[in-house]
Amino acid sequence: MDWITGISRAIDYVEDHITEPVDYEEAAKCAYSSSFHFQRVFSVVCGFTLGDYVRFRRLALAGRELAAENAKVIDIAMKYGYDTPESFSRAFTRFHGCTPTQAKKGAVIKSFSRLSVKLIISGGTKMDYRIEKKDAFDVLVKRKRFTKNKEINGQEITAFWGQCTADGTIDRITRYVHRDNVFKDSIIGIALEYRPGDEDFPYGIGCHYNGEPVIDKDLEVVSLPAASYAVFPCRGAMPEAFKKVYKYIFEEFFLNSEYQPCGVEIEAYPSANATDPDYYWELWLAVEKK
């Protein structure tokens, strides 16, 4: 299943459950993806998080009902998942610029339409890539755990990198870099493959592991199976460069190539100077032929 079909199915699921607690993992399953991966791609391609989409849709629908029907504010608040009229009123006012009571009296309110996935004419974008076939190898990582059904956003991953830089974790990881580093002189960020039944969605910061005894208890060794990787050389300041290449990959590359994603994602960063407009890094995606 391609990404266009998958995201369309996921949106259908969200809309069918818009007045219920939305299960992020179930939405991701509609796209045959992990919750971590689905939310990450969704936010880059759509420009807002899945959680934002759910909130905006609920508040837009709530505003429409208050304006058009003789409904009580407390009933609408409960219908769209707010525990109290006060919390609903705060969220409603931030979104619409007026209170629920003012909306009932005819104040101007905002709309936020359902996402519609359409096939459009696109392409013509030039981007280099290569296919790398790798035997199984080990990586050493500091793992960040994302709980099931937790809203995930890029700020959390950025904060995790900042934390690992500030507390010396990156320096400790460099002691375990393999002399024949698959990723040249780079430290990696890796979205590890999610398995059904797992209690969380793992993202790690680490390196190609050299096999030395690990004395740091917060670091762990993860074995990656043999795989083919589509490798995209990227240049530009982060995080804008990441969003640009990620958007291209899932809007054009996977739609038009013979490949589809099938496992881990790896970001290879040669230095911490990620705000340099000429910054060079690579994105490795495990792929298989469709």
Helices and strands as residue ranges (DSSP letters): H 3-16, H 24-30, H 35-46, H 50-68, H 73-79, H 85-96, H 100-104, E 130-134, E 137-147, H 154-166, H 169-174, E 187-191, E 200-208, E 220-224, E 227-235, H 240-248, I 249-253, H 254-256, E 259-269, E 280-289
